[in-house]
Amino acid sequence: MTAASAIRSPLTLLIGAAAITAVAAAGWMFWPAASSGRADPTDAGQVALGEAVYKASCASCHGANLEGQPDWRIRKPDGRLPAPPHDETGHTWHHPDQQLFRITKLGLKPPLAPEGYQSDMPAFGGVLPDDEIWAVLAFIKSRWPSKVLARQPSPNKGKGQK
């Protein structure tokens, strides 16, 4: 190994790492933030707003009682899955609030779903303001039993929040 190639190798790695960091940082600038909102199932005002928005914007697919569409785990003839329940029988509680917010705001499509995934879940970002999306999530969470609510993953667990 010559002196020039010994210098080039670490320099190449450093430049490559800087380029990857810059691309990742630029990508995050364009990734819609989940805002600084919070879905608080104990906030009566937020839950009441969320219930009204849910009834107007979500219940037609996910059911008036969060029950989802029948056979929600069986693909329809078009290959898409029916709307899942948002009560404790579904999988909504398996996801952290930030992910649920992004799915609601952006729709269920890449990068929030695998490439080629087809879904009837629309993006509500152009329809509902962020505070209403958070309110819907608070309403949904307010209907979960406490043992399910406690099991929902959260980046804040262990930091004073559930």
Number of C-alpha atoms within 10 A of each C-alpha: 6 7 7 8 11 10 11 12 11 11 12 12 11 12 12 12 12 12 12 12 12 12 12 11 12 11 11 11 10 8 11 12 12 17 12 9 15 18 24 19 22 12 13 13 14 21 25 16 18 25 23 15 18 23 16 11 15 18 16 13 17 22 19 14 13 21 19 22 16 13 12 17 13 11 11 11 7 8 11 15 18 20 21 21 20 21 22 19 14 15 12 19 21 15 13 14 23 19 14 21 24 21 22 21 23 19 19 20 18 13 10 14 13 10 9 8 12 15 16 13 17 13 16 18 17 9 11 15 11 20 17 21 26 29 27 29 26 26 27 23 25 21 17 17 11 10 9 15 17 13 12 17 14 17 11 10 11 8 8 6 8 14
